[in-house]
Amino acid sequence: MNEQFRIAQKLGLMFRPDSPLPDDIKSWAISQLKAKSPALGASTTGAKKIQEWPDRLQPDLLTRDNRYSAYKYNRKRQEMNLAGYSSQAAKEDNNKKNLLRNTDELKFSHRNIFGEDQVKLRFTSFWTNHFTTGNIWDNQNHIGHLMEEAILANLNGNFSKMLYKVTTHPAMLSYLDNCWSCGENSQTAIWAKKDGFQAGLNDNLGRELLELHTVSPSIKYTETDIRGAANVLAGWGIWPGRISDENELFSTQQRHQKLLKMGGTINSWDFFKQNHAEPGTKKVLGKVIPAGKGGLIKLTDFLAAHEHTIKHISFKLAQHFVSDDPSQSDVDFIANAWRNSNGNLDKIHSAVIERAVMSKDPKFQWPMTWLFQVVRLSDARFFQGWGQLNSYDNNLMRVREIFEELGQGFWHERQPDGYSSDKNEWLSGEMFERRIRFSDAIYSAGKPKFKSEKIMDRIDANESTRKLVARVGTNEKAKFIALMCSPEMMGLENA
């Protein structure tokens, strides 16, 4: 594989057939970090024109909150079998909720297939996986907003800002149950105890903030540290969709008035319930954190700059982009860029790019990344257009079905540690068989515009790949499958 495609495989999503190949691949990759990121796509599967996604399919956070609140309320009515709420109405409400998730997944797919900022999109996927969220408590309609506004929008800033924005996003607060957490000495806990109810601290987000998102277990934090972090987080997050009384559907204006009374804002990304907050200062890893809403940014800034955070995430970046088994010098180079820039993500990502270009080690690709690369290389049309979300095409899988069958997607119900970058986690016979079936489906339904020979010539495929493709005979579909499932195309070998 030539140098342009070797680096585009490691750091990006491969060059589309109509894209010119850059002479200086390292400079190109670094310039990609500043590339514009419009959401591009096609209105129908076979459309030749690539356009920006329509605004009506990119609802803001408040619109998502209101739609979610209405859905949760109506589901409660259905469960209580209230008069006047039909099964058809329930079905329509559920379809509205699922439509937004499907739209977000399709937008993500189109962006990765048609986008010209492929390196930036790969870093977006890395951080989306690092800060794992999943479809828990029906928060699926907020995950796309987190990816767009908490991660992609902050990709050129500092890690500390991204950490704070992700930690406080309603998708994360609901995924890890922080919306229901309150300090043990909070006013809410005192009232609950007095009235015979239970209310208390949930340490899920506090634990993952330390274990996965920042310092890692290498720092040997204690349960006291976890509880300290959880107490700093207590009070953050509305109860998604539960602002309405169970017996009365408030109007949007009434719901907003209630939000203002509870948290001082209708912005669910900045919502802090003072009655749930633990009073007094807290201590995490020896750092004293002040009381109140402002304590959280003090904690996230402290964790973002911590040496254990730098080492932990520098290794993850090196393993994801540079080599399956990164050298200590690879990790140190990225970590030094982090320290010297005080966590500037452009500097950190530039260091990752430099080591990926320098390293001649192959880098095994996630199933999701591999799928986008196959579609881009062949110029196939494997995903629906946005105008087909409500229609059914027997020849195409729906976007949700694609990710479910692939075994990897950001809207799944998944564990907080995310998907591994270790190739051994993805080399089972089952996972390889899935790639064969997807290659078949992409060829049969996506109708690639470029045959295997032309693709091999463009990427300058190695001799072992060409021999593998030749062995399957003259059937073009068989050759396409052999090429796309070759060790070279999966990132298992270079030369």
Summary of the structure (lengths in Angstrom):
residues: 495
radius of gyration: 24.0
end to end distance: 6.7
largest distance: 78.3
contacts: 1609
relative contact order: 0.12
helix: 58%
strand: 3%
